[in-house]
Amino acid sequence: MTSSPSSPTLETGLRSLQAAAFCGLGTQHIFLACVTPLAMALNLPGWLFSLVLAGSGLAWIAGTRWWGRPHRAQGPALRTALSGLGLAMLILAGWTAGLPGWTGTWPASAQAAVLLASRSAMSFCLAGIPVLAMSWLAAHTLPAERAGTLSRYASAGALGMVLAPAIAALASQAALPAVLAATALLPMWGAVRMRHWPQALPPPAPQTGQSSGPAQAAAQNERPGAMPGIRPPGSASQGSSPAWPLRMGAGLAYGAVIACNLSLSFLWPERHGMDGAQALSWSGISLAAAGLGAPLAQAWMRRRPWRDDAQGVRAGVLSAALGLAGMALTPWAWLVPPCMGLTGLGLAWLLPHLQSAAMAGVPPAQLRAVASQMAGMQGWAMLAAPAVCVPLLAAGAAWPALAAAATLLGCLRWCPAPRPLSRLT
C-alpha cells in the first residue's frame, strides 16, 4: 500500500488533522479578537500586557518540546492538546464572567497573572497540534509529495484564521464570557473528531521499479534539490536537529507574520487617515486576503508542484517579500489587501517547503523531534519580533514590514543550485 495523498486511509487522517488545525487556529484568533475588550475591561498597564504576550511565547516553546517527546502516542496526545485548549478557554470565560463581581476586586497584578496563566496554557496546548500533525504527515507521505501534503494541512489552519475574525465580529454584541465559552466548544469538537484518526498506517512504499536498499532509501527520502548544501537533519553528525538555516528561515517567516500585523495596525491611521471603524473594516479585509493565500498556494502546488524544496523556498521568499514591501510602501488603501494576499501566498509556499526540507533524510523515529524544533521557532519569533518591531514603529508604521521583507530575502542565500539525483546515490 502506498501512502500518498490519494490513499483513502491517509486522506482520512489528513482531514482529521485539517480539522484539528482549523479548530486550534480558529480558537486562537477568536481569542485574539477578544483581547482588546478584555484588556479594556481589566485596565491593565502596558508593561503587564507585554508580559502576558512574552509568556505565551515561552509557553509555546515549552509546549513544542513537551509534545515532541517520541514516547507520547500521537492520537491521545492530539486529543489532550485540543481538550486542554478548550478547558483553558472555559476557565478564562468563567473568570471573565466574575469580573463585575468578586474577581473584579483583585489587584492588577493578580488579574494579569490569571490572564497570563490562561494564555500560556492555550499556547502550550496549541503548540502540540503542528508538532504532532507535521511528524505524522512526514512519516506517511513520500518525500516528493510531502510539501504539497503539508500545504494542504496548513490551508485548513488558514481557513480558521479567515473565518475567526468574522465569527468574532458576528458575536461582538454578545457578552464576552459567552463568546469565550462558545469558542471553547470548537477545540472540544476537534478532540471528538480525532477519535476517527487512523494513527497507524503502513510506511510509504518505494516507487515502482525501484529497489528498497539503503542507498535507494536515502535517495528517495532526500529528493533532488531538497535544499542542497545543507547536511541532512538525520545524519549522524547532526542527530535529529534541523540545519540552522532551515530553523532560521522558519523563524523569519513566523516573525514576518508578526511584523506584518504590527505594521498593518498602524498604517491605516498614519498613512491613510482612517478612524477606528474604518481601520477595523480594512484590517479584516486585508487579513482575510492574507488567509486566502494558503488555499491558493495549495491549489498551485497540487496542479504545478515546484521542482524541489529549494525552488519552493525561493518562490515563497520572493512573493512574501514583494507583498510586504508593497503593503508598506503603497499610498493607496485599496492596494493593501492584494499585497497581503501575495504575502500570504508566499508564506504558504515558504513554510511547507522549509518543513519538508528539514525532514528529508530523517528516520521515522526522529521526525517528531525535528517537527518540534521547527514549530518551536514560532515561539522564538513571538518573543523576538515584538522586541525588534516596536522600536521600528517609532520611525514609521511601514518599517517593521520593510525589515521583515529584507530579512526574508536572506533566505535566498541558503538555496544554491539543486543537486542531481545521481550525487545522492
Rosetta blueprint (number, residue, H / E / L):
1 M L
2 T L
3 S L
4 S L
5 P L
6 S L
7 S L
8 P H
9 T H
10 L H
11 E H
12 T H
13 G H
14 L H
15 R H
16 S H
17 L H
18 Q H
19 A H
20 A H
21 A H
22 F H
23 C H
24 G H
25 L H
26 G H
27 T H
28 Q H
29 H H
30 I H
31 F H
32 L H
33 A H
34 C H
35 V H
36 T H
37 P H
38 L H
39 A H
40 M H
41 A H
42 L H
43 N L
44 L L
45 P L
46 G H
47 W H
48 L H
49 F H
50 S H
51 L H
52 V H
53 L H
54 A H
55 G H
56 S H
57 G H
58 L H
59 A H
60 W H
61 I H
62 A H
63 G H
64 T H
65 R H
66 W H
67 W H
68 G L
69 R L
70 P L
71 H L
72 R L
73 A L
74 Q H
75 G H
76 P H
77 A H
78 L H
79 R H
80 T H
81 A H
82 L H
83 S H
84 G H
85 L H
86 G H
87 L H
88 A H
89 M H
90 L H
91 I H
92 L H
93 A H
94 G H
95 W H
96 T H
97 A H
98 G L
99 L L
100 P L
101 G L
102 W L
103 T H
104 G H
105 T H
106 W L
107 P L
108 A H
109 S H
110 A H
111 Q H
112 A H
113 A H
114 V H
115 L H
116 L H
117 A H
118 S H
119 R H
120 S H
121 A H
122 M H
123 S H
124 F H
125 C H
126 L H
127 A H
128 G H
129 I H
130 P H
131 V H
132 L H
133 A H
134 M H
135 S H
136 W H
137 L H
138 A H
139 A H
140 H L
141 T L
142 L L
143 P H
144 A H
145 E H
146 R H
147 A H
148 G H
149 T H
150 L H
151 S H
152 R H
153 Y H
154 A H
155 S H
156 A H
157 G H
158 A H
159 L H
160 G H
161 M H
162 V H
163 L H
164 A H
165 P H
166 A H
167 I H
168 A H
169 A H
170 L H
171 A L
172 S L
173 Q L
174 A L
175 A L
176 L H
177 P H
178 A H
179 V H
180 L H
181 A H
182 A H
183 T H
184 A H
185 L H
186 L H
187 P H
188 M H
189 W H
190 G H
191 A H
192 V H
193 R H
194 M H
195 R H
196 H H
197 W L
198 P L
199 Q L
200 A L
201 L L
202 P L
203 P L
204 P L
205 A L
206 P L
207 Q L
208 T L
209 G L
210 Q L
211 S L
212 S L
213 G L
214 P H
215 A H
216 Q H
217 A H
218 A H
219 A H
220 Q H
221 N H
222 E L
223 R L
224 P L
225 G L
226 A L
227 M L
228 P L
229 G L
230 I L
231 R L
232 P L
233 P L
234 G L
235 S L
236 A L
237 S L
238 Q L
239 G L
240 S L
241 S L
242 P L
243 A L
244 W H
245 P H
246 L H
247 R H
248 M H
249 G H
250 A H
251 G H
252 L H
253 A H
254 Y H
255 G H
256 A H
257 V H
258 I H
259 A H
260 C H
261 N H
262 L H
263 S H
264 L H
265 S H
266 F H
267 L H
268 W H
269 P H
270 E H
271 R H
272 H L
273 G L
274 M L
275 D L
276 G H
277 A H
278 Q H
279 A H
280 L H
281 S H
282 W H
283 S H
284 G H
285 I H
286 S H
287 L H
288 A H
289 A H
290 A H
291 G H
292 L H
293 G H
294 A H
295 P H
296 L H
297 A H
298 Q H
299 A H
300 W H
301 M H
302 R H
303 R H
304 R L
305 P L
306 W L
307 R L
308 D L
309 D H
310 A H
311 Q H
312 G H
313 V H
314 R H
315 A H
316 G H
317 V H
318 L H
319 S H
320 A H
321 A H
322 L H
323 G H
324 L H
325 A H
326 G H
327 M H
328 A H
329 L H
330 T L
331 P L
332 W L
333 A H
334 W H
335 L H
336 V H
337 P H
338 P H
339 C H
340 M H
341 G H
342 L H
343 T H
344 G H
345 L H
346 G H
347 L H
348 A H
349 W H
350 L H
351 L H
352 P H
353 H H
354 L H
355 Q H
356 S H
357 A H
358 A H
359 M L
360 A L
361 G L
362 V L
363 P L
364 P H
365 A H
366 Q H
367 L H
368 R H
369 A H
370 V H
371 A H
372 S H
373 Q H
374 M H
375 A H
376 G H
377 M H
378 Q H
379 G H
380 W H
381 A H
382 M H
383 L H
384 A H
385 A H
386 P H
387 A H
388 V H
389 C H
390 V H
391 P H
392 L H
393 L H
394 A L
395 A L
396 G L
397 A L
398 A L
399 W H
400 P H
401 A H
402 L H
403 A H
404 A H
405 A H
406 A H
407 T H
408 L H
409 L H
410 G H
411 C H
412 L H
413 R H
414 W H
415 C L
416 P L
417 A L
418 P L
419 R L
420 P L
421 L H
422 S H
423 R H
424 L H
425 T L
